Amino acid sequence: MSRDVLMAFKSMVALKAPGSDRYHAYFFQQYWMIIGNEVCGMVLDILRGKEMPFVLNDTFLSIIPKVNNPQ
């Protein structure tokens, strides 16, 4: 299972977009040896039915105008 979680993080574009916690996938990719066990533990807890921490489901929305010259 930990290999599946690691592969999911490695498949993310490193600096594409940060999460709501402001960490890019790059952080998790670079420091996996330090934080990997804790991340995997949290994923397993959620898959086993433990309540997911509210902050994991945070998101940001941006409104992008669909006109040529937005004012």
mmCIF file as Biopython writes it, N, C-alpha, C and O atoms, coordinates in Angstrom:
data_model
#
loop_
_atom_site.group_PDB
_atom_site.id
_atom_site.type_symbol
_atom_site.label_atom_id
_atom_site.label_alt_id
_atom_site.label_comp_id
_atom_site.label_asym_id
_atom_site.label_entity_id
_atom_site.label_seq_id
_atom_site.pdbx_PDB_ins_code
_atom_site.Cartn_x
_atom_site.Cartn_y
_atom_site.Cartn_z
_atom_site.occupancy
_atom_site.B_iso_or_equiv
_atom_site.auth_seq_id
_atom_site.auth_asym_id
_atom_site.pdbx_PDB_model_num
ATOM 1   N N  . MET A ? 1  ? 0.813   -1.189 0.000   1.0 0.0 1  A 1 
ATOM 2   C CA . MET A ? 1  ? 0.000   0.000  0.000   1.0 0.0 1  A 1 
ATOM 3   C C  . MET A ? 1  ? 0.861   1.258  0.000   1.0 0.0 1  A 1 
ATOM 4   O O  . MET A ? 1  ? 0.561   2.202  -0.732  1.0 0.0 1  A 1 
ATOM 5   N N  . SER A ? 2  ? 1.917   1.295  0.799   1.0 0.0 2  A 1 
ATOM 6   C CA . SER A ? 2  ? 2.754   2.494  0.845   1.0 0.0 2  A 1 
ATOM 7   C C  . SER A ? 2  ? 3.372   2.776  -0.522  1.0 0.0 2  A 1 
ATOM 8   O O  . SER A ? 2  ? 3.596   3.933  -0.879  1.0 0.0 2  A 1 
ATOM 9   N N  . ARG A ? 3  ? 3.646   1.725  -1.281  1.0 0.0 3  A 1 
ATOM 10  C CA . ARG A ? 3  ? 4.199   1.923  -2.616  1.0 0.0 3  A 1 
ATOM 11  C C  . ARG A ? 3  ? 3.166   2.569  -3.537  1.0 0.0 3  A 1 
ATOM 12  O O  . ARG A ? 3  ? 3.519   3.392  -4.381  1.0 0.0 3  A 1 
ATOM 13  N N  . ASP A ? 4  ? 1.895   2.203  -3.382  1.0 0.0 4  A 1 
ATOM 14  C CA . ASP A ? 4  ? 0.826   2.807  -4.180  1.0 0.0 4  A 1 
ATOM 15  C C  . ASP A ? 4  ? 0.688   4.297  -3.870  1.0 0.0 4  A 1 
ATOM 16  O O  . ASP A ? 4  ? 0.517   5.114  -4.775  1.0 0.0 4  A 1 
ATOM 17  N N  . VAL A ? 5  ? 0.764   4.639  -2.599  1.0 0.0 5  A 1 
ATOM 18  C CA . VAL A ? 5  ? 0.652   6.049  -2.198  1.0 0.0 5  A 1 
ATOM 19  C C  . VAL A ? 5  ? 1.857   6.821  -2.733  1.0 0.0 5  A 1 
ATOM 20  O O  . VAL A ? 5  ? 1.704   7.921  -3.263  1.0 0.0 5  A 1 
ATOM 21  N N  . LEU A ? 6  ? 3.037   6.257  -2.600  1.0 0.0 6  A 1 
ATOM 22  C CA . LEU A ? 6  ? 4.241   6.908  -3.123  1.0 0.0 6  A 1 
ATOM 23  C C  . LEU A ? 6  ? 4.137   7.107  -4.629  1.0 0.0 6  A 1 
ATOM 24  O O  . LEU A ? 6  ? 4.470   8.179  -5.135  1.0 0.0 6  A 1 
ATOM 25  N N  . MET A ? 7  ? 3.688   6.104  -5.339  1.0 0.0 7  A 1 
ATOM 26  C CA . MET A ? 7  ? 3.557   6.222  -6.801  1.0 0.0 7  A 1 
ATOM 27  C C  . MET A ? 7  ? 2.549   7.309  -7.176  1.0 0.0 7  A 1 
ATOM 28  O O  . MET A ? 7  ? 2.727   8.005  -8.176  1.0 0.0 7  A 1 
ATOM 29  N N  . ALA A ? 8  ? 1.497   7.453  -6.379  1.0 0.0 8  A 1 
ATOM 30  C CA . ALA A ? 8  ? 0.520   8.518  -6.645  1.0 0.0 8  A 1 
ATOM 31  C C  . ALA A ? 8  ? 1.173   9.884  -6.497  1.0 0.0 8  A 1 
ATOM 32  O O  . ALA A ? 8  ? 0.955   10.771 -7.323  1.0 0.0 8  A 1 
ATOM 33  N N  . PHE A ? 9  ? 1.977   10.059 -5.446  1.0 0.0 9  A 1 
ATOM 34  C CA . PHE A ? 9  ? 2.663   11.341 -5.253  1.0 0.0 9  A 1 
ATOM 35  C C  . PHE A ? 9  ? 3.720   11.571 -6.323  1.0 0.0 9  A 1 
ATOM 36  O O  . PHE A ? 9  ? 3.896   12.698 -6.788  1.0 0.0 9  A 1 
ATOM 37  N N  . LYS A ? 10 ? 4.420   10.525 -6.717  1.0 0.0 10 A 1 
ATOM 38  C CA . LYS A ? 10 ? 5.452   10.679 -7.749  1.0 0.0 10 A 1 
ATOM 39  C C  . LYS A ? 10 ? 4.858   10.976 -9.115  1.0 0.0 10 A 1 
ATOM 40  O O  . LYS A ? 10 ? 5.529   11.566 -9.963  1.0 0.0 10 A 1 
ATOM 41  N N  . SER A ? 11 ? 3.611   10.579 -9.346  1.0 0.0 11 A 1 
ATOM 42  C CA . SER A ? 11 ? 2.986   10.835 -10.649 1.0 0.0 11 A 1 
ATOM 43  C C  . SER A ? 11 ? 2.465   12.269 -10.767 1.0 0.0 11 A 1 
ATOM 44  O O  . SER A ? 11 ? 2.112   12.716 -11.859 1.0 0.0 11 A 1 
ATOM 45  N N  . MET A ? 12 ? 2.419   12.982 -9.654  1.0 0.0 12 A 1 
ATOM 46  C CA . MET A ? 12 ? 1.960   14.373 -9.688  1.0 0.0 12 A 1 
ATOM 47  C C  . MET A ? 12 ? 3.052   15.278 -10.248 1.0 0.0 12 A 1 
ATOM 48  O O  . MET A ? 12 ? 4.240   15.033 -10.040 1.0 0.0 12 A 1 
ATOM 49  N N  . VAL A ? 13 ? 2.643   16.317 -10.956 1.0 0.0 13 A 1 
ATOM 50  C CA . VAL A ? 13 ? 3.604   17.302 -11.451 1.0 0.0 13 A 1 
ATOM 51  C C  . VAL A ? 13 ? 4.121   18.073 -10.241 1.0 0.0 13 A 1 
ATOM 52  O O  . VAL A ? 13 ? 3.335   18.655 -9.494  1.0 0.0 13 A 1 
ATOM 53  N N  . ALA A ? 14 ? 5.417   18.079 -10.048 1.0 0.0 14 A 1 
ATOM 54  C CA . ALA A ? 14 ? 6.042   18.560 -8.812  1.0 0.0 14 A 1 
ATOM 55  C C  . ALA A ? 14 ? 5.635   19.970 -8.394  1.0 0.0 14 A 1 
ATOM 56  O O  . ALA A ? 14 ? 5.306   20.188 -7.228  1.0 0.0 14 A 1 
ATOM 57  N N  . LEU A ? 15 ? 5.649   20.914 -9.301  1.0 0.0 15 A 1 
ATOM 58  C CA . LEU A ? 15 ? 5.386   22.305 -8.923  1.0 0.0 15 A 1 
ATOM 59  C C  . LEU A ? 15 ? 4.153   22.877 -9.610  1.0 0.0 15 A 1 
ATOM 60  O O  . LEU A ? 15 ? 4.035   24.096 -9.735  1.0 0.0 15 A 1 
ATOM 61  N N  . LYS A ? 16 ? 3.244   22.038 -10.052 1.0 0.0 16 A 1 
ATOM 62  C CA . LYS A ? 16 ? 2.079   22.492 -10.809 1.0 0.0 16 A 1 
ATOM 63  C C  . LYS A ? 16 ? 1.166   23.393 -9.980  1.0 0.0 16 A 1 
ATOM 64  O O  . LYS A ? 16 ? 0.948   24.547 -10.347 1.0 0.0 16 A 1 
ATOM 65  N N  . ALA A ? 17 ? 0.635   22.892 -8.882  1.0 0.0 17 A 1 
ATOM 66  C CA . ALA A ? 17 ? -0.282  23.679 -8.064  1.0 0.0 17 A 1 
ATOM 67  C C  . ALA A ? 17 ? -0.186  23.195 -6.624  1.0 0.0 17 A 1 
ATOM 68  O O  . ALA A ? 17 ? -0.236  21.992 -6.367  1.0 0.0 17 A 1 
ATOM 69  N N  . PRO A ? 18 ? -0.050  24.119 -5.692  1.0 0.0 18 A 1 
ATOM 70  C CA . PRO A ? 18 ? 0.018   23.702 -4.294  1.0 0.0 18 A 1 
ATOM 71  C C  . PRO A ? 18 ? -1.354  23.290 -3.777  1.0 0.0 18 A 1 
ATOM 72  O O  . PRO A ? 18 ? -2.384  23.704 -4.308  1.0 0.0 18 A 1 
ATOM 73  N N  . GLY A ? 19 ? -1.348  22.474 -2.741  1.0 0.0 19 A 1 
ATOM 74  C CA . GLY A ? 19 ? -2.598  22.130 -2.088  1.0 0.0 19 A 1 
ATOM 75  C C  . GLY A ? 19 ? -3.045  23.270 -1.196  1.0 0.0 19 A 1 
ATOM 76  O O  . GLY A ? 19 ? -2.379  24.303 -1.121  1.0 0.0 19 A 1 
ATOM 77  N N  . SER A ? 20 ? -4.164  23.091 -0.522  1.0 0.0 20 A 1 
ATOM 78  C CA . SER A ? 20 ? -4.674  24.150 0.348   1.0 0.0 20 A 1 
ATOM 79  C C  . SER A ? 20 ? -3.719  24.428 1.509   1.0 0.0 20 A 1 
ATOM 80  O O  . SER A ? 20 ? -3.790  25.487 2.132   1.0 0.0 20 A 1 
ATOM 81  N N  . ASP A ? 21 ? -2.828  23.481 1.798   1.0 0.0 21 A 1 
ATOM 82  C CA . ASP A ? 21 ? -1.829  23.681 2.847   1.0 0.0 21 A 1 
ATOM 83  C C  . ASP A ? 21 ? -0.584  24.390 2.315   1.0 0.0 21 A 1 
ATOM 84  O O  . ASP A ? 21 ? 0.373   24.607 3.058   1.0 0.0 21 A 1 
ATOM 85  N N  . ARG A ? 22 ? -0.594  24.746 1.042   1.0 0.0 22 A 1 
ATOM 86  C CA . ARG A ? 22 ? 0.478   25.464 0.346   1.0 0.0 22 A 1 
ATOM 87  C C  . ARG A ? 22 ? 1.687   24.592 0.015   1.0 0.0 22 A 1 
ATOM 88  O O  . ARG A ? 22 ? 2.721   25.113 -0.403  1.0 0.0 22 A 1 
ATOM 89  N N  . TYR A ? 23 ? 1.578   23.285 0.193   1.0 0.0 23 A 1 
ATOM 90  C CA . TYR A ? 23 ? 2.668   22.382 -0.154  1.0 0.0 23 A 1 
ATOM 91  C C  . TYR A ? 23 ? 2.459   21.821 -1.554  1.0 0.0 23 A 1 
ATOM 92  O O  . TYR A ? 23 ? 1.388   21.298 -1.864  1.0 0.0 23 A 1 
ATOM 93  N N  . HIS A ? 24 ? 3.460   21.926 -2.383  1.0 0.0 24 A 1 
ATOM 94  C CA . HIS A ? 24 ? 3.431   21.321 -3.703  1.0 0.0 24 A 1 
ATOM 95  C C  . HIS A ? 24 ? 3.715   19.826 -3.557  1.0 0.0 24 A 1 
ATOM 96  O O  . HIS A ? 24 ? 4.197   19.369 -2.521  1.0 0.0 24 A 1 
ATOM 97  N N  . ALA A ? 25 ? 3.409   19.079 -4.609  1.0 0.0 25 A 1 
ATOM 98  C CA . ALA A ? 25 ? 3.736   17.652 -4.623  1.0 0.0 25 A 1 
ATOM 99  C C  . ALA A ? 25 ? 5.240   17.457 -4.452  1.0 0.0 25 A 1 
ATOM 100 O O  . ALA A ? 25 ? 5.681   16.431 -3.935  1.0 0.0 25 A 1 
ATOM 101 N N  . TYR A ? 26 ? 6.023   18.436 -4.884  1.0 0.0 26 A 1 
ATOM 102 C CA . TYR A ? 26 ? 7.484   18.386 -4.766  1.0 0.0 26 A 1 
ATOM 103 C C  . TYR A ? 26 ? 7.924   18.137 -3.321  1.0 0.0 26 A 1 
ATOM 104 O O  . TYR A ? 26 ? 8.851   17.367 -3.073  1.0 0.0 26 A 1 
ATOM 105 N N  . PHE A ? 27 ? 7.257   18.788 -2.380  1.0 0.0 27 A 1 
ATOM 106 C CA . PHE A ? 27 ? 7.595   18.612 -0.960  1.0 0.0 27 A 1 
ATOM 107 C C  . PHE A ? 27 ? 7.483   17.133 -0.566  1.0 0.0 27 A 1 
ATOM 108 O O  . PHE A ? 27 ? 8.388   16.569 0.048   1.0 0.0 27 A 1 
ATOM 109 N N  . PHE A ? 28 ? 6.359   16.526 -0.930  1.0 0.0 28 A 1 
ATOM 110 C CA . PHE A ? 28 ? 6.145   15.126 -0.573  1.0 0.0 28 A 1 
ATOM 111 C C  . PHE A ? 28 ? 7.111   14.209 -1.306  1.0 0.0 28 A 1 
ATOM 112 O O  . PHE A ? 28 ? 7.575   13.218 -0.742  1.0 0.0 28 A 1 
ATOM 113 N N  . GLN A ? 29 ? 7.416   14.530 -2.551  1.0 0.0 29 A 1 
ATOM 114 C CA . GLN A ? 29 ? 8.354   13.721 -3.330  1.0 0.0 29 A 1 
ATOM 115 C C  . GLN A ? 29 ? 9.762   13.794 -2.736  1.0 0.0 29 A 1 
ATOM 116 O O  . GLN A ? 29 ? 10.442  12.773 -2.630  1.0 0.0 29 A 1 
ATOM 117 N N  . GLN A ? 30 ? 10.193  14.964 -2.357  1.0 0.0 30 A 1 
ATOM 118 C CA . GLN A ? 30 ? 11.559  15.152 -1.847  1.0 0.0 30 A 1 
ATOM 119 C C  . GLN A ? 30 ? 11.760  14.623 -0.433  1.0 0.0 30 A 1 
ATOM 120 O O  . GLN A ? 30 ? 12.840  14.137 -0.099  1.0 0.0 30 A 1 
ATOM 121 N N  . TYR A ? 31 ? 10.727  14.714 0.397   1.0 0.0 31 A 1 
ATOM 122 C CA . TYR A ? 31 ? 10.876  14.358 1.810   1.0 0.0 31 A 1 
ATOM 123 C C  . TYR A ? 31 ? 10.133  13.076 2.183   1.0 0.0 31 A 1 
ATOM 124 O O  . TYR A ? 31 ? 9.800   12.854 3.347   1.0 0.0 31 A 1 
ATOM 125 N N  . TRP A ? 32 ? 9.879   12.242 1.180   1.0 0.0 32 A 1 
ATOM 126 C CA . TRP A ? 32 ? 9.130   11.016 1.417   1.0 0.0 32 A 1 
ATOM 127 C C  . TRP A ? 32 ? 9.788   10.139 2.478   1.0 0.0 32 A 1 
ATOM 128 O O  . TRP A ? 32 ? 9.090   9.517  3.279   1.0 0.0 32 A 1 
ATOM 129 N N  . MET A ? 33 ? 11.097  10.080 2.496   1.0 0.0 33 A 1 
ATOM 130 C CA . MET A ? 33 ? 11.799  9.236  3.484   1.0 0.0 33 A 1 
ATOM 131 C C  . MET A ? 33 ? 11.508  9.688  4.914   1.0 0.0 33 A 1 
ATOM 132 O O  . MET A ? 33 ? 11.592  8.883  5.841   1.0 0.0 33 A 1 
ATOM 133 N N  . ILE A ? 34 ? 11.172  10.947 5.104   1.0 0.0 34 A 1 
ATOM 134 C CA . ILE A ? 34 ? 10.881  11.481 6.434   1.0 0.0 34 A 1 
ATOM 135 C C  . ILE A ? 34 ? 9.395   11.383 6.757   1.0 0.0 34 A 1 
ATOM 136 O O  . ILE A ? 34 ? 9.033   10.996 7.868   1.0 0.0 34 A 1 
ATOM 137 N N  . ILE A ? 35 ? 8.532   11.724 5.811   1.0 0.0 35 A 1 
ATOM 138 C CA . ILE A ? 35 ? 7.096   11.823 6.091   1.0 0.0 35 A 1 
ATOM 139 C C  . ILE A ? 35 ? 6.262   10.681 5.527   1.0 0.0 35 A 1 
ATOM 140 O O  . ILE A ? 35 ? 5.065   10.602 5.802   1.0 0.0 35 A 1 
ATOM 141 N N  . GLY A ? 36 ? 6.867   9.799  4.749   1.0 0.0 36 A 1 
ATOM 142 C CA . GLY A ? 36 ? 6.128   8.741  4.060   1.0 0.0 36 A 1 
ATOM 143 C C  . GLY A ? 36 ? 5.302   7.853  4.974   1.0 0.0 36 A 1 
ATOM 144 O O  . GLY A ? 36 ? 4.148   7.556  4.665   1.0 0.0 36 A 1 
ATOM 145 N N  . ASN A ? 37 ? 5.866   7.425  6.086   1.0 0.0 37 A 1 
ATOM 146 C CA . ASN A ? 37 ? 5.124   6.540  6.997   1.0 0.0 37 A 1 
ATOM 147 C C  . ASN A ? 37 ? 3.889   7.227  7.562   1.0 0.0 37 A 1 
ATOM 148 O O  . ASN A ? 37 ? 2.832   6.608  7.685   1.0 0.0 37 A 1 
ATOM 149 N N  . GLU A ? 38 ? 4.019   8.490  7.900   1.0 0.0 38 A 1 
ATOM 150 C CA . GLU A ? 38 ? 2.880   9.224  8.457   1.0 0.0 38 A 1 
ATOM 151 C C  . GLU A ? 38 ? 1.795   9.444  7.397   1.0 0.0 38 A 1 
ATOM 152 O O  . GLU A ? 38 ? 0.605   9.306  7.681   1.0 0.0 38 A 1 
ATOM 153 N N  . VAL A ? 39 ? 2.212   9.783  6.186   1.0 0.0 39 A 1 
ATOM 154 C CA . VAL A ? 39 ? 1.248   9.984  5.097   1.0 0.0 39 A 1 
ATOM 155 C C  . VAL A ? 39 ? 0.525   8.670  4.801   1.0 0.0 39 A 1 
ATOM 156 O O  . VAL A ? 39 ? -0.699  8.656  4.674   1.0 0.0 39 A 1 
ATOM 157 N N  . CYS A ? 40 ? 1.257   7.585  4.690   1.0 0.0 40 A 1 
ATOM 158 C CA . CYS A ? 40 ? 0.648   6.277  4.419   1.0 0.0 40 A 1 
ATOM 159 C C  . CYS A ? 40 ? -0.289  5.861  5.544   1.0 0.0 40 A 1 
ATOM 160 O O  . CYS A ? 40 ? -1.360  5.306  5.295   1.0 0.0 40 A 1 
ATOM 161 N N  . GLY A ? 41 ? 0.109   6.127  6.763   1.0 0.0 41 A 1 
ATOM 162 C CA . GLY A ? 41 ? -0.749  5.806  7.910   1.0 0.0 41 A 1 
ATOM 163 C C  . GLY A ? 41 ? -2.068  6.549  7.841   1.0 0.0 41 A 1 
ATOM 164 O O  . GLY A ? 41 ? -3.122  5.978  8.124   1.0 0.0 41 A 1 
ATOM 165 N N  . MET A ? 42 ? -2.017  7.813  7.467   1.0 0.0 42 A 1 
ATOM 166 C CA . MET A ? 42 ? -3.243  8.597  7.368   1.0 0.0 42 A 1 
ATOM 167 C C  . MET A ? 42 ? -4.124  8.068  6.238   1.0 0.0 42 A 1 
ATOM 168 O O  . MET A ? 42 ? -5.340  7.961  6.399   1.0 0.0 42 A 1 
ATOM 169 N N  . VAL A ? 43 ? -3.517  7.736  5.094   1.0 0.0 43 A 1 
ATOM 170 C CA . VAL A ? 43 ? -4.286  7.187  3.969   1.0 0.0 43 A 1 
ATOM 171 C C  . VAL A ? 43 ? -4.956  5.876  4.383   1.0 0.0 43 A 1 
ATOM 172 O O  . VAL A ? 43 ? -6.133  5.664  4.093   1.0 0.0 43 A 1 
ATOM 173 N N  . LEU A ? 44 ? -4.218  5.003  5.053   1.0 0.0 44 A 1 
ATOM 174 C CA . LEU A ? 44 ? -4.788  3.731  5.501   1.0 0.0 44 A 1 
ATOM 175 C C  . LEU A ? 44 ? -5.915  3.941  6.507   1.0 0.0 44 A 1 
ATOM 176 O O  . LEU A ? 44 ? -6.930  3.247  6.453   1.0 0.0 44 A 1 
ATOM 177 N N  . ASP A ? 45 ? -5.746  4.887  7.421   1.0 0.0 45 A 1 
ATOM 178 C CA . ASP A ? 45 ? -6.811  5.186  8.385   1.0 0.0 45 A 1 
ATOM 179 C C  . ASP A ? 45 ? -8.094  5.584  7.664   1.0 0.0 45 A 1 
ATOM 180 O O  . ASP A ? 45 ? -9.179  5.122  8.018   1.0 0.0 45 A 1 
ATOM 181 N N  . ILE A ? 46 ? -7.970  6.436  6.658   1.0 0.0 46 A 1 
ATOM 182 C CA . ILE A ? 46 ? -9.151  6.884  5.907   1.0 0.0 46 A 1 
ATOM 183 C C  . ILE A ? 46 ? -9.783  5.713  5.169   1.0 0.0 46 A 1 
ATOM 184 O O  . ILE A ? 46 ? -11.005 5.568  5.171   1.0 0.0 46 A 1 
ATOM 185 N N  . LEU A ? 47 ? -8.962  4.876  4.536   1.0 0.0 47 A 1 
ATOM 186 C CA . LEU A ? 47 ? -9.499  3.720  3.810   1.0 0.0 47 A 1 
ATOM 187 C C  . LEU A ? 47 ? -10.157 2.703  4.739   1.0 0.0 47 A 1 
ATOM 188 O O  . LEU A ? 47 ? -11.035 1.952  4.314   1.0 0.0 47 A 1 
ATOM 189 N N  . ARG A ? 48 ? -9.742  2.675  5.994   1.0 0.0 48 A 1 
ATOM 190 C CA . ARG A ? 48 ? -10.326 1.753  6.981   1.0 0.0 48 A 1 
ATOM 191 C C  . ARG A ? 48 ? -11.558 2.336  7.650   1.0 0.0 48 A 1 
ATOM 192 O O  . ARG A ? 48 ? -12.134 1.709  8.539   1.0 0.0 48 A 1 
ATOM 193 N N  . GLY A ? 49 ? -11.971 3.525  7.236   1.0 0.0 49 A 1 
ATOM 194 C CA . GLY A ? 49 ? -13.212 4.086  7.753   1.0 0.0 49 A 1 
ATOM 195 C C  . GLY A ? 49 ? -13.059 5.193  8.771   1.0 0.0 49 A 1 
ATOM 196 O O  . GLY A ? 49 ? -14.057 5.754  9.224   1.0 0.0 49 A 1 
ATOM 197 N N  . LYS A ? 50 ? -11.837 5.520  9.139   1.0 0.0 50 A 1 
ATOM 198 C CA . LYS A ? 50 ? -11.652 6.620  10.074  1.0 0.0 50 A 1 
ATOM 199 C C  . LYS A ? 50 ? -12.030 7.921  9.369   1.0 0.0 50 A 1 
ATOM 200 O O  . LYS A ? 50 ? -11.825 8.067  8.164   1.0 0.0 50 A 1 
ATOM 201 N N  . GLU A ? 51 ? -12.575 8.850  10.123  1.0 0.0 51 A 1 
ATOM 202 C CA . GLU A ? 51 ? -13.013 10.114 9.531   1.0 0.0 51 A 1 
ATOM 203 C C  . GLU A ? 51 ? -11.838 10.882 8.940   1.0 0.0 51 A 1 
ATOM 204 O O  . GLU A ? 51 ? -10.784 11.006 9.563   1.0 0.0 51 A 1 
ATOM 205 N N  . MET A ? 52 ? -12.036 11.394 7.730   1.0 0.0 52 A 1 
ATOM 206 C CA . MET A ? 52 ? -10.987 12.152 7.054   1.0 0.0 52 A 1 
ATOM 207 C C  . MET A ? 52 ? -10.904 13.547 7.676   1.0 0.0 52 A 1 
ATOM 208 O O  . MET A ? 52 ? -11.932 14.198 7.866   1.0 0.0 52 A 1 
ATOM 209 N N  . PRO A ? 53 ? -9.697  14.011 7.994   1.0 0.0 53 A 1 
ATOM 210 C CA . PRO A ? 53 ? -9.554  15.373 8.518   1.0 0.0 53 A 1 
ATOM 211 C C  . PRO A ? 53 ? -10.164 16.383 7.537   1.0 0.0 53 A 1 
ATOM 212 O O  . PRO A ? 53 ? -9.923  16.303 6.332   1.0 0.0 53 A 1 
ATOM 213 N N  . PHE A ? 54 ? -10.940 17.316 8.048   1.0 0.0 54 A 1 
ATOM 214 C CA . PHE A ? 54 ? -11.649 18.294 7.230   1.0 0.0 54 A 1 
ATOM 215 C C  . PHE A ? 54 ? -10.722 19.036 6.274   1.0 0.0 54 A 1 
ATOM 216 O O  . PHE A ? 54 ? -11.096 19.305 5.133   1.0 0.0 54 A 1 
ATOM 217 N N  . VAL A ? 55 ? -9.516  19.370 6.731   1.0 0.0 55 A 1 
ATOM 218 C CA . VAL A ? 55 ? -8.603  20.176 5.915   1.0 0.0 55 A 1 
ATOM 219 C C  . VAL A ? 55 ? -8.128  19.443 4.662   1.0 0.0 55 A 1 
ATOM 220 O O  . VAL A ? 55 ? -7.659  20.089 3.725   1.0 0.0 55 A 1 
ATOM 221 N N  . LEU A ? 56 ? -8.233  18.132 4.618   1.0 0.0 56 A 1 
ATOM 222 C CA . LEU A ? 56 ? -7.819  17.403 3.418   1.0 0.0 56 A 1 
ATOM 223 C C  . LEU A ? 56 ? -8.769  17.623 2.251   1.0 0.0 56 A 1 
ATOM 224 O O  . LEU A ? 56 ? -8.418  17.349 1.103   1.0 0.0 56 A 1 
ATOM 225 N N  . ASN A ? 57 ? -9.953  18.108 2.534   1.0 0.0 57 A 1 
ATOM 226 C CA . ASN A ? 57 ? -10.935 18.312 1.483   1.0 0.0 57 A 1 
ATOM 227 C C  . ASN A ? 57 ? -11.092 19.799 1.139   1.0 0.0 57 A 1 
ATOM 228 O O  . ASN A ? 57 ? -12.017 20.163 0.413   1.0 0.0 57 A 1 
ATOM 229 N N  . ASP A ? 58 ? -10.214 20.650 1.642   1.0 0.0 58 A 1 
ATOM 230 C CA . ASP A ? 58 ? -10.252 22.074 1.305   1.0 0.0 58 A 1 
ATOM 231 C C  . ASP A ? 58 ? -9.865  22.276 -0.149  1.0 0.0 58 A 1 
ATOM 232 O O  . ASP A ? 58 ? -9.080  21.509 -0.707  1.0 0.0 58 A 1 
ATOM 233 N N  . THR A ? 59 ? -10.409 23.289 -0.745  1.0 0.0 59 A 1 
ATOM 234 C CA . THR A ? 59 ? -10.041 23.609 -2.117  1.0 0.0 59 A 1 
ATOM 235 C C  . THR A ? 59 ? -10.171 25.112 -2.345  1.0 0.0 59 A 1 
ATOM 236 O O  . THR A ? 59 ? -10.850 25.807 -1.589  1.0 0.0 59 A 1 
ATOM 237 N N  . PHE A ? 60 ? -9.535  25.592 -3.360  1.0 0.0 60 A 1 
ATOM 238 C CA . PHE A ? 60 ? -9.624  26.997 -3.747  1.0 0.0 60 A 1 
ATOM 239 C C  . PHE A ? 60 ? -10.280 27.062 -5.116  1.0 0.0 60 A 1 
ATOM 240 O O  . PHE A ? 60 ? -10.019 26.230 -5.986  1.0 0.0 60 A 1 
ATOM 241 N N  . LEU A ? 61 ? -11.123 28.047 -5.293  1.0 0.0 61 A 1 
ATOM 242 C CA . LEU A ? 61 ? -11.752 28.262 -6.591  1.0 0.0 61 A 1 
ATOM 243 C C  . LEU A ? 61 ? -11.290 29.598 -7.144  1.0 0.0 61 A 1 
ATOM 244 O O  . LEU A ? 61 ? -11.174 30.582 -6.414  1.0 0.0 61 A 1 
ATOM 245 N N  . SER A ? 62 ? -11.032 29.619 -8.426  1.0 0.0 62 A 1 
ATOM 246 C CA . SER A ? 62 ? -10.696 30.861 -9.124  1.0 0.0 62 A 1 
ATOM 247 C C  . SER A ? 62 ? -11.671 31.033 -10.262 1.0 0.0 62 A 1 
ATOM 248 O O  . SER A ? 62 ? -11.934 30.101 -11.022 1.0 0.0 62 A 1 
ATOM 249 N N  . ILE A ? 63 ? -12.202 32.230 -10.373 1.0 0.0 63 A 1 
ATOM 250 C CA . ILE A ? 63 ? -13.111 32.517 -11.472 1.0 0.0 63 A 1 
ATOM 251 C C  . ILE A ? 63 ? -12.281 33.077 -12.613 1.0 0.0 63 A 1 
ATOM 252 O O  . ILE A ? 63 ? -11.580 34.075 -12.448 1.0 0.0 63 A 1 
ATOM 253 N N  . ILE A ? 64 ? -12.360 32.440 -13.759 1.0 0.0 64 A 1 
ATOM 254 C CA . ILE A ? 64 ? -11.593 32.858 -14.928 1.0 0.0 64 A 1 
ATOM 255 C C  . ILE A ? 64 ? -12.574 33.391 -15.966 1.0 0.0 64 A 1 
ATOM 256 O O  . ILE A ? 64 ? -13.399 32.641 -16.488 1.0 0.0 64 A 1 
ATOM 257 N N  . PRO A ? 65 ? -12.484 34.689 -16.266 1.0 0.0 65 A 1 
ATOM 258 C CA . PRO A ? 65 ? -13.408 35.263 -17.243 1.0 0.0 65 A 1 
ATOM 259 C C  . PRO A ? 65 ? -13.218 34.632 -18.625 1.0 0.0 65 A 1 
ATOM 260 O O  . PRO A ? 65 ? -12.096 34.347 -19.042 1.0 0.0 65 A 1 
ATOM 261 N N  . LYS A ? 66 ? -14.321 34.424 -19.315 1.0 0.0 66 A 1 
ATOM 262 C CA . LYS A ? 66 ? -14.255 33.831 -20.645 1.0 0.0 66 A 1 
ATOM 263 C C  . LYS A ? 66 ? -14.523 34.888 -21.713 1.0 0.0 66 A 1 
ATOM 264 O O  . LYS A ? 66 ? -15.326 34.686 -22.624 1.0 0.0 66 A 1 
ATOM 265 N N  . VAL A ? 67 ? -13.836 36.009 -21.579 1.0 0.0 67 A 1 
ATOM 266 C CA . VAL A ? 67 ? -13.919 37.078 -22.563 1.0 0.0 67 A 1 
ATOM 267 C C  . VAL A ? 67 ? -12.491 37.428 -22.992 1.0 0.0 67 A 1 
ATOM 268 O O  . VAL A ? 67 ? -11.536 37.135 -22.273 1.0 0.0 67 A 1 
ATOM 269 N N  . ASN A ? 68 ? -12.353 38.040 -24.135 1.0 0.0 68 A 1 
ATOM 270 C CA . ASN A ? 68 ? -11.036 38.337 -24.654 1.0 0.0 68 A 1 
ATOM 271 C C  . ASN A ? 68 ? -10.254 39.364 -23.826 1.0 0.0 68 A 1 
ATOM 272 O O  . ASN A ? 68 ? -9.058  39.182 -23.600 1.0 0.0 68 A 1 
ATOM 273 N N  . ASN A ? 69 ? -10.894 40.411 -23.383 1.0 0.0 69 A 1 
ATOM 274 C CA . ASN A ? 69 ? -10.210 41.470 -22.622 1.0 0.0 69 A 1 
ATOM 275 C C  . ASN A ? 69 ? -10.941 41.767 -21.325 1.0 0.0 69 A 1 
ATOM 276 O O  . ASN A ? 69 ? -11.668 42.758 -21.252 1.0 0.0 69 A 1 
ATOM 277 N N  . PRO A ? 70 ? -10.772 40.942 -20.301 1.0 0.0 70 A 1 
ATOM 278 C CA . PRO A ? 70 ? -11.486 41.188 -19.049 1.0 0.0 70 A 1 
ATOM 279 C C  . PRO A ? 70 ? -11.030 42.489 -18.408 1.0 0.0 70 A 1 
ATOM 280 O O  . PRO A ? 70 ? -9.855  42.847 -18.485 1.0 0.0 70 A 1 
ATOM 281 N N  . GLN A ? 71 ? -11.948 43.186 -17.784 1.0 0.0 71 A 1 
ATOM 282 C CA . GLN A ? 71 ? -11.666 44.465 -17.126 1.0 0.0 71 A 1 
ATOM 283 C C  . GLN A ? 71 ? -11.771 44.284 -15.617 1.0 0.0 71 A 1 
ATOM 284 O O  . GLN A ? 71 ? -11.571 45.239 -14.865 1.0 0.0 71 A 1 
#
